[in-house]
Amino acid sequence: MSEFTGRKMAITMFSFFGVIIAVNFLMAYKAVSTFPGLEVQNSYVASQHFDTNRAAQRALGWTMTPDYDAAENRLYLAFTDARGNPATLSELSVLVGRTTEAKDDQRPEFTPAAGLWTAPLDLAPGRWMLRVEARSADGTLFAQRVGILVEG
């Protein structure tokens, strides 16, 4: 075995810290490249209307229940009013994606069927986020973000 010289020590130290620095740059790149972006353009302006919008949504009395059928590859959304009857929606927009990255985001087209809203959707196993925005007949916005777990 040869002698451990200063040159070998320098190579060892540069190699050790070089790997750490390379991994840090890789992690920083991945964090920035997969960041989905901002929730709102101006958080101050959005906060000024938060309480009013929340009160209007609560006054609707709606609840939304998602259900995913992996055998049929279909997503079902049930909207009910305060009395438990199907709610009447004038528009519906849903973003389905992962909470950690935007590359799997989808905006399925829903159709009403027997008191439910349904859309064909092929989801891989794991946790998914649904960002649902629906409008009532009078234009009140109902917004909810829920998570679903697709068994695999």
Sine and cosine of phi, psi and omega as CSV:
sin_phi,cos_phi,sin_psi,cos_psi,sin_omega,cos_omega
0.00,0.00,0.71,-0.71,-0.07,-1.00
-0.99,0.12,0.25,-0.97,-0.03,-1.00
-0.95,0.32,0.61,-0.79,0.02,-1.00
-1.00,0.04,0.97,-0.24,-0.12,-0.99
-0.99,-0.12,0.09,-1.00,0.06,-1.00
-0.88,0.48,-0.60,0.80,0.02,-1.00
-0.89,0.45,-0.69,0.72,0.02,-1.00
-0.91,0.41,-0.60,0.80,0.04,-1.00
-0.90,0.43,-0.68,0.73,0.02,-1.00
-0.89,0.46,-0.69,0.72,0.03,-1.00
-0.89,0.46,-0.67,0.74,0.02,-1.00
-0.88,0.47,-0.73,0.69,-0.03,-1.00
-0.91,0.42,-0.71,0.71,0.03,-1.00
-0.89,0.45,-0.63,0.77,0.03,-1.00
-0.90,0.43,-0.73,0.68,-0.01,-1.00
-0.86,0.51,-0.80,0.59,-0.02,-1.00
-0.95,0.31,-0.47,0.88,0.07,-1.00
-0.89,0.46,-0.67,0.74,0.03,-1.00
-0.91,0.41,-0.69,0.72,0.01,-1.00
-0.88,0.48,-0.71,0.71,0.00,-1.00
-0.91,0.42,-0.66,0.75,0.01,-1.00
-0.89,0.46,-0.68,0.74,0.02,-1.00
-0.91,0.41,-0.65,0.76,0.04,-1.00
-0.88,0.47,-0.69,0.73,0.04,-1.00
-0.90,0.44,-0.65,0.76,0.04,-1.00
-0.88,0.47,-0.71,0.70,0.00,-1.00
-0.90,0.43,-0.64,0.77,0.03,-1.00
-0.90,0.43,-0.67,0.74,0.03,-1.00
-0.88,0.47,-0.72,0.69,0.00,-1.00
-0.89,0.45,-0.64,0.77,0.00,-1.00
-0.89,0.45,-0.68,0.73,-0.03,-1.00
-0.97,0.25,-0.63,0.78,-0.08,-1.00
-0.96,0.27,-0.37,0.93,0.00,-1.00
-0.97,-0.24,0.03,1.00,0.00,-1.00
-0.93,0.38,0.84,-0.54,-0.08,-1.00
-0.95,0.31,-0.30,0.95,0.06,-1.00
0.89,-0.45,-0.26,-0.97,-0.07,-1.00
-0.99,0.12,0.49,-0.87,0.10,-0.99
-0.97,0.22,-0.71,0.70,0.02,-1.00
-0.68,-0.73,0.40,-0.92,-0.01,-1.00
-0.93,0.38,-0.69,0.72,-0.06,-1.00
-0.71,-0.70,0.96,-0.27,-0.09,-1.00
-0.91,0.41,-0.52,0.85,0.01,-1.00
-0.90,0.43,-0.73,0.69,0.00,-1.00
-0.90,0.44,-0.67,0.75,0.01,-1.00
-0.89,0.45,-0.59,0.81,-0.02,-1.00
-0.94,0.35,-0.42,0.91,-0.02,-1.00
-0.93,0.37,-0.41,0.91,-0.04,-1.00
-0.95,-0.32,0.03,1.00,-0.11,-0.99
-0.87,0.49,-0.79,0.61,-0.06,-1.00
-0.89,0.45,-0.64,0.77,0.03,-1.00
-0.90,0.44,-0.72,0.69,0.01,-1.00
-0.90,0.43,-0.64,0.77,0.00,-1.00
-0.91,0.42,-0.67,0.74,0.02,-1.00
-0.89,0.45,-0.66,0.75,0.02,-1.00
-0.91,0.42,-0.65,0.76,0.00,-1.00
-0.93,0.38,-0.66,0.75,0.04,-1.00
-0.90,0.44,-0.57,0.82,0.01,-1.00
-0.90,0.43,-0.47,0.88,0.07,-1.00
-0.89,0.46,-0.63,0.78,-0.03,-1.00
0.97,0.26,0.33,0.95,-0.03,-1.00
-0.98,0.19,0.48,-0.87,0.23,-0.97
-0.77,-0.64,0.55,-0.84,0.01,-1.00
-0.83,-0.55,0.78,-0.63,0.00,-1.00
-0.84,-0.54,0.88,-0.47,0.04,-1.00
-1.00,0.00,0.46,-0.89,0.10,-0.99
-0.51,-0.86,0.75,-0.66,0.02,-1.00
-0.91,-0.42,0.79,-0.61,0.05,-1.00
-0.97,-0.24,0.97,-0.24,-0.05,-1.00
-0.93,0.37,-0.48,0.87,0.00,-1.00
-0.93,0.38,-0.62,0.79,-0.01,-1.00
-0.99,-0.12,-0.13,0.99,-0.10,-1.00
0.80,0.60,0.81,0.59,-0.01,-1.00
-0.72,-0.70,0.61,-0.79,0.09,-1.00
-0.95,-0.31,0.76,-0.65,0.00,-1.00
-0.90,-0.44,0.68,-0.73,0.09,-1.00
-0.83,-0.56,0.81,-0.58,0.04,-1.00
-0.94,-0.34,0.88,-0.48,0.07,-1.00
-0.96,-0.26,0.83,-0.56,0.05,-1.00
-0.81,-0.58,0.51,-0.86,0.03,-1.00
-1.00,0.03,-0.13,-0.99,-0.06,-1.00
-0.89,0.45,-0.42,0.91,0.00,-1.00
-1.00,-0.02,-0.05,1.00,-0.01,-1.00
1.00,-0.01,0.07,1.00,0.03,-1.00
-1.00,0.08,0.41,-0.91,0.07,-1.00
-0.86,0.50,0.74,-0.67,0.00,-1.00
-0.98,0.19,0.51,-0.86,0.03,-1.00
-1.00,-0.09,0.87,-0.49,-0.01,-1.00
-0.96,-0.27,0.66,-0.75,0.10,-1.00
-1.00,-0.07,-0.47,0.88,0.11,-0.99
-0.46,-0.89,0.42,-0.91,-0.03,-1.00
-0.59,-0.80,0.76,-0.65,0.06,-1.00
-0.72,-0.69,0.78,-0.62,-0.04,-1.00
-0.74,-0.67,0.76,-0.66,0.13,-0.99
-0.95,-0.32,0.83,-0.56,0.03,-1.00
-0.92,-0.40,0.80,-0.60,-0.01,-1.00
-0.21,-0.98,0.01,-1.00,0.08,-1.00
-1.00,0.09,0.45,-0.89,0.00,-1.00
-0.97,0.22,-0.31,0.95,-0.12,-0.99
-0.99,-0.16,-0.32,0.95,-0.01,-1.00
-0.44,-0.90,0.36,-0.93,-0.11,-0.99
-0.99,-0.15,-0.08,1.00,-0.12,-0.99
-0.92,0.38,-0.41,0.91,-0.01,-1.00
-0.99,-0.13,0.13,0.99,-0.04,-1.00
-0.89,0.46,0.65,-0.76,0.02,-1.00
-0.66,-0.75,0.49,-0.87,0.09,-1.00
-0.83,-0.56,1.00,0.05,-0.05,-1.00
-0.94,0.33,0.44,-0.90,0.05,-1.00
-1.00,-0.06,0.88,-0.47,-0.03,-1.00
-0.99,-0.11,0.55,-0.84,0.10,-1.00
-0.79,-0.62,0.59,-0.80,0.03,-1.00
-0.97,0.24,0.64,-0.77,0.02,-1.00
-0.43,-0.90,0.92,-0.39,0.09,-1.00
0.81,0.59,0.75,0.66,0.03,-1.00
0.98,0.18,0.00,1.00,0.04,-1.00
-0.88,-0.48,0.33,-0.94,0.17,-0.99
-0.94,-0.34,0.76,-0.65,-0.09,-1.00
-0.72,-0.69,0.50,-0.86,0.03,-1.00
-0.51,-0.86,0.62,-0.79,0.11,-0.99
-0.95,0.31,0.73,-0.69,-0.08,-1.00
-0.38,-0.93,0.84,-0.55,0.02,-1.00
-0.98,-0.18,0.95,-0.32,-0.03,-1.00
-0.92,-0.39,0.71,-0.71,0.08,-1.00
-0.96,0.29,0.37,-0.93,0.03,-1.00
-0.86,0.50,0.53,-0.85,0.04,-1.00
0.78,-0.63,-0.16,-0.99,-0.01,-1.00
-1.00,0.04,0.71,-0.71,0.03,-1.00
-0.78,-0.62,0.48,-0.88,0.02,-1.00
-0.93,-0.38,0.69,-0.72,0.11,-0.99
-0.92,-0.40,0.84,-0.55,0.11,-0.99
-0.95,-0.31,0.97,-0.26,-0.14,-0.99
-0.97,-0.26,0.75,-0.66,0.12,-0.99
-0.76,-0.65,0.86,-0.50,0.01,-1.00
-0.76,-0.65,0.47,-0.88,0.04,-1.00
-0.88,-0.47,0.64,-0.76,0.07,-1.00
-0.98,0.18,0.10,-1.00,-0.01,-1.00
-0.88,0.48,-0.50,0.87,0.01,-1.00
-1.00,0.03,0.06,1.00,0.07,-1.00
1.00,-0.07,0.02,1.00,0.01,-1.00
-0.93,0.36,0.72,-0.69,-0.02,-1.00
-1.00,0.09,0.76,-0.65,0.15,-0.99
-0.93,-0.37,0.89,-0.46,-0.02,-1.00
-0.79,-0.61,0.73,-0.68,0.00,-1.00
-0.49,-0.87,0.59,-0.80,0.08,-1.00
-0.87,-0.50,0.86,-0.51,-0.02,-1.00
-0.77,-0.64,0.37,-0.93,0.07,-1.00
-0.94,-0.34,0.54,-0.84,0.11,-0.99
-0.78,-0.63,0.45,-0.89,0.03,-1.00
-0.91,-0.42,0.85,-0.53,0.05,-1.00
-0.99,-0.15,0.89,-0.45,-0.01,-1.00
-0.95,0.31,0.54,-0.84,-0.05,-1.00
-0.80,-0.60,0.00,0.00,0.00,0.00
